[in-house]
């Protein structure tokens, strides 16, 4: 039984490496944008599209990957995912223009969209009721480890480039190395997946009963494996009698209405509170406080380390404290943290002085002479006048330095708010949503329903990431973060009323209880 438990942990770790690659891909772009924006002369729409284009592709991959994995198997889909990750990394690194870059990243989006759906389904299908919460949460742990690895990678590449200690890194290629290094974990993921068995529940659904029993016994031991097999077969038999065919129309049957509504709400609320805006633009957000580029990169490392630490806490709490308390406590903390960021930015002022702009080129200093000692109460007004004085391209190249010399605010307040936000997300919305989606839906409809919710989750993620640069440019920092905080507050009161508890019950028990 002890060995069987180790095998299950091994499978969960390997399968959820797709989450690591998602986290790596999501966070790596936050450092890349500092170099790509001026090199390709991107406008605000294009600045939103480069980070958000993978999410646009991912939402469609989420919509169909669950159902496709029902047909061809979870393992085969994950192998395709690993290949697409590697191909996307190489194509991104060799991008010759804006269009090649976003197309390459969309290919990666297909990969992580499928991975985010299939990995938790597979892990839930090889787990027991007692361990399912923590095992599915390994997906989120791998995601945040990917974030941490990416921020660390970005920091070291940027440090090596700016310090001049690297003989091969230049302003033109440093971002290519940042993107291309993702190929290493992608290839490793493909190789490790070769040692993963096919999902036992999928094998039973496709009537490969003997192979399914063999997998369950190898994972959980002889007696528990047989008990699991018996429970799954009984559930499938009931399902086959009551439903002839799995189809899209069946998603809206009144018996599925409750779990569908819960799934839709948690799928949307996880993203509209702003998590991907924070991760995709973390370096830019910290630059908005005026702390400088190097400090912004280092703050990104601290952000990702905080996420890892609190995700590990979630692993210990999710099967003890339960899904519902973690989700609600975390959502309340997210609301407070984002409102704190909004308040911090609302108190900022911006002023250029002769003694502080000496770090800028003399040509830029001359263009700014008419703006000396003028005090701006809003970041939008300051940025617009700087763009008018310097031109959009010159401003983009020097934004970090301009903000560093002009901003008067308490950056610690923003740092506390952002770290509080990612900490609360890491022990609640991040892992709990995927755990609950793997538990809420009946066996026969799991792939289709989790794909549908994944599509909505992906669409929300894409929309938030796409419009975030526009929000900063047109609404300002303060209003943008206040909107995120208000959204989290509304979500808290909705879920306080409808969110169920699912811990400690088998998938078959939950099906009997929740399908009304």
N, C-alpha and C positions, 0 to 999 in steps of 0.2 A: 504493500500500500504506500509505503514511503517512497519507493522508486517510481510508482505510478504518479504520485504527486509531483515529483521532480520532472517527469516527462511533460506533464500538463503545463508546468511553469515554463519549461523550455519552449513548448509550442507557442504559448502566449507571447513570450519574448521575441521569438523569431517572426511570427506573423505580424506583430505590431511594429516591426521595424519600418513598415510602410508609413506608420505615423511619424517615426523619427525623420524620414525623408521629407514628409510633408512639413514638419516643423522647421527643418533645415532650409527647405525651399522658401518657406514663408518669411523667415527671418533674414535670410541672406540678402534679399532684395532691398532691405532697409538701408544697408550700407552701399549697395550697388547704385542706388538712385542718385547718390551724391555725385557720382562720376558720370553716369549715363545722361542725366538731365542736361548738363551743359554740352556734352560731347555730341548728342543728337539734337540739341536745341529743342527740347520737349516743352509743349505748352501744358497748362494745368490738366486738360483732358487726357493728354498722352501720359502725363505723370501719374494719373489715376489708372490708366489702362494697362501699363506695364506691370504693376503689382497685382491688379485685379483680373487681368485676362485669364490666369490659371483658374481663378475662382469661377469665372464665367463658364469655362469648359468643364470644371469640376461638377457644377450643379447638374449638367446633363449626364455626366458620367455617373453621378449618384442616382439619378432617376432610373437608369437602365441597368446599372451594374449588379444590383441586388437580384433582379429578375434573371439577368444573363447567368449569374452564378448559380441560380436555381437550376438552370438548364445544363450548364457545362461543368459546374463544380467550383467550389471556393478556391481550391489550390491552383487550378489552371488559370483562373482570373488573376490571382496574386502573382504568378510567374510573368504574365503579360504586363502587370503593373511595374514590376521590377525592371523589365526591359525598357519600358517607356520612360521611367525615371532616368536611366543612364543615357538614353538617346537625347532626352530633353536637356540634360546638363551639358553634353558635348555641343549640341546645336546652339545653346544659349551662349556658351563661351566663345564660339566662333561667329556670333552675330555681326553682320557688316552694317546693319542699319536698324532703325526702330522697328520696322515691320518683321524682319527676321527674328528679332528678339522676342516680340510678343507672340509670334507663332510658335517659337520654341517653347516658351513658357506655357502656352496653352496645351501643348502635348504633355508637359509635366502636370498640368491641371487635370487632365484625363486620368493620369496615374493616381494622383492623391485623392481625387474624387472617388474612384473605385476602391482604393485602399481604405478610406475612412468608413466606407459602408461595409465592405466584406470582412475586414479584420475583426471588428467587434462581434459580427454574426458568427464567424468561425470560432472565436474564443468562447463565446457563450455556448456554442454547440458541443464543445469538448469539455466544458466545466461542469462541476457539481453545483448544487444550489448554495452550499456553504462558502465556496471559493469564487463564485462567478463574479461578484462585485469587484474584488481586488484584481482578478485576472483580466477582466475587460478594462479596468482602469489602467493596466499596464500600457494600453494604447495611448492614453493621455500622457503617461509618464514618458513614453518614447517621443511623443510630439514635443513636449517641453525640453527633453534632452536634445532634440534636434534644434530647437530654438537656441538653447545654451551653446551648443557646438557651433552654430552659425554665427552668433554674436561674437563668440570667442575667435572664430576663424576670421571674421571681418576685422576685429580689433587688431589681430596680429598682422594681417595683410596691410591694413592701413598704417599701423605703426612701422612696419618694415619699409613701406613706401615713403612715408613722411620723414623718417629718420635717415633715410639714405643708406641703410645697412644692407639692403638687398641689391644685387647687381643686375637683376632681370626685371624687377617691377618698375613700371613707368605709369604716368598718369593715364596713358592710353590702354594699358593692358591689366592694371591691378584689378579692375572689376571683372575681367574675363577669368582670372584665376579664382576669384571669389565664387563665381558661378560654376566653373569647371570642376572644382574639387568635390562637388556632390556626386560625381561619377563613382568615386571610391566606395561609399556606403551602398550605392545602388547595385553595383556588381556583387558586393558581399551579400546583400539581401537576396539576390537571385540564387546564388549558390546555396545558401542556408535553406531556402524554401524547398530545395530538392529532397531534404530530409524530413519534410512534414507530411503526415498522412492525410488522406481525404477526410472531410467532416463526417462523423458517424451519423448525425441526423440527416444530412444530405444523402448519405448512402442508403439509409432506411427509406427515405422519400422516393429514391430512384430504384428501390427494391433490390439493393445489393446487401441483403441482410447479413450474410455470413461475414463479409468484410467489415461491416459496421460493428458487429459484435466483437470481432477481433480487435478493432481499434479501441472500443470502450474497455475491454478487459485489459489491454496493454496499458491503458491510461489510469484506470481506477482500481485494478485488481479484479479477481475472478467474480466474487459475489456482488460487489457494488456494480461492476460492469454489466452483469446479467440483469440486475434490478433496473439499472438505467435503460437498458435495451427493452425490457418489458414495458416500462412506463412510456417510452417513446412510441412503441408499436401500438399500445392501447390508445394513446392520444391521436395518432395518425388514423387509426381505424374509425374513431368517432368523427374525426374531421372529414374523412372520405365519405362517410355515410350522409353527413349533413350538407356537404358541398361537393358538387360534381366536378367543377372546374375552377382553377385559379385564374381570375381575370381582373382587369382594371375596374369594371363595373362593380365587382364584389367589394372593393375597398369602401364603398359608400353604403354598404348594408347596415341597417340600424344596429345590429349586434356589435359592430366595430366602431360605432360612432364615438363612444367615450374614449377609447384608447387613441383613436385618430385625432380627436380634439386635443388631448393631452400631448400627443406627439408633435402636432403642429405648433402648439404654443411653446413648448420647450425648445423645439428646433429653431424657431424664429428668435426667441428671446436670447438664446445663447450668442447670437451674432449681432443683433441690433444694439446691444449694450456697448459695442465698439472694440471687441478684442482684436480683430484683425487689423483695424485701423491703428491700434497701439503697436502691434508687432510689426506690421509692414512699414510703418512710418516712425518707429521708435526713435531712431537717430535724429530724424527731422523734428520730432516733438521736443526732444531734449535740447536741440539747437535753438528752438523757439524761446527757451528760457535764458539764452545768452551765455551758456557755459562753454561754448566753443566746440569744434569738431571732435578733437581727441577725447575730451571729457564726455561728449555725447556717445561716442562709441563705447567708452568704458561703462557709462550708465546703462547701456544696452546689455552688457555682460552681467551687471548687477541685477537688472530686471529679469533676465533669463534664469539666473541662479535662484532668485526668489521663487520663480515659477516652479523650478525643479523641487525645491525644498517643500513647498506647500502641496505639490502633487503627491509626494511621498507620504505626507501626512494624510492625504485623502485615501491612500491605499490602506492605511491602518484603520481609518474611521468608517469607510463606506459600508462594510459588512457588520460593523458594531453599532454605530450611531444610526445608520440608515440613509437611504437616498433622499427622502423628503427633507429632514432637518438640514442636511448639508446644502442642498440646493437653495433653500429659503434663506439660511444664514448668509451664504455666499452672495446671493442676489441683493440682500439688504446692504452688505458691505460694499458691493460694487456701486450701488446708488450713492452712498456716502462718499466714496473715493472719487467718483467722477464729478460730483458736485463740488468737492474740495478743489479739484483741478480747475473747474470753471471759475470758482471764487479767486483762486490764486492768479489766474491769467487776467481776470477783470481788474485787479489792482496794479497791473504792470503799467509803466510809462516808458517812453522811448525818447532819447535825446542824444544827438551827436555833439561832441565838443572837439575843439582843435587839438587838445592834448591826447585824445584817445584815438583819433582817426589816423595817426601817424603810421599805424601798422598797414594801412592800405597803400596801394600804388599812388604815386604823385598825380597821375592823370585822373584817377578816381577822386582824390582829395579836391582837386580843382572844381570838378563837377558838383561837389557837395558843399561848396562855400556858402551858397545861399540858404542852406538848411541848418547851419550851425546854431546850436543853443535853442532850437525850437523844440518844444515839448509836445509829444503826442500821447494822448490818453488811450488810443486804440491801435492795436498792431496793424489793422487793415490800412489805416491812414498813413502810417509810417512806411509800410511796404509799398503802397501805391505811389507815394511820392519818390521813393528810392528807385522804383522801376521807371518812373517818368524821367528822373534825372540821369540814370545810368543806362537805360535800355534793359529789356527783359533778360537777355542772354548774359550781360555783364553782371546784373543783379544776382542771377541764379548762381554764378560762379563765386560770388562774394557774400551770399546771404548769411552764412554762418558767422563770418567775421563782422559784418555790419550789425547783426543782432547782438553779438558778443560785446561790441563797444557801445551800443546804444541802449540796451535793455536795462531797466531798473526794476527789479522785482525780487521776490523771495523764491529762488529756484528749488530750495529744500521743500517748500510746500507742494510744488508740482511733483517732485521726486517721491514724496510720501504718498501723494494721491495715486500716482501711476503704480508704485510698488504695492500699495494697498489694493488697487484694482486687480493686478495680476495675481496677487496672493489669494484674494477671495475667489477669483475665477478658477484658479488652479485646484482648489479643494472642493469646488462645487460644480459650476456650470460645465467646466471642461470635461472632467471624467464622468460626472453623474449623468449628463445627457446621453452619452453613448451607452452607458450601462443600462439606462432605462429603455432606450430604444431597442436594445437587444433582448429586453425582457417583456415589453408591453404586448408584443404582437404574437398571434398564434403561429405555430410551426409552418403551416402551409402558406401563410401570407407574409411571413417575416421578411423574406427577400424583397418582395414587391413594396410592402409598406415602409420599410426602413429606407428603401430607395426613394420613395415619394417624399418622405420627411427630409431625407438628405438633400433632395432637389430644392426644397424650400429653404433649408439651412444654407445651402450653397448660394442660392439666389440672394438671400439676406446678406451673406458674407460679401458677395461680389458688389452689391449695391452700396454697402457701407464703405468698402475699400475704394470703389470707383469715385464716390462723391466727396470723400474726405479731403483731398487737396482743394476741391472747389469750395467746401465749407470753410476751410482755413482762409482761403483767399477772399471769400465774399461775406462770411458771417463773422469770422475772427475766431481766435482760440477759445475765448471765454464762452461764447454762445454754443460752439460746437460741443464742448465738454458738458455744458449744462443740459444740452439735449440728450446726451448719452445717460446722464444721471437721472433725468426725469423718466426716460424710457425704462430704465431698470426699476424705478420705483413703481411704475404702473404694472410691470411684469410681476413684481413681488405680490401685489394684492390679488392679481388674477390667479396665480399659482397657489397662493395661500388657500384658495377656495377649492381648486380642482385636482391638485397633485396627489397621487396615491403613494403608498409605501409598498415596495416590491422586494425588500430584502428577505433572505432566508427561505424562499419558496422556489420550487422547481419550475421550469418553464411550463410544464404541463399543468401544475397547480395554478399558476398565474393565468393561464389561458382559461381555465374553468372559472376563475374568480372574476376576471376583468371583461371577458367577452359576454356582454349582456344581451 
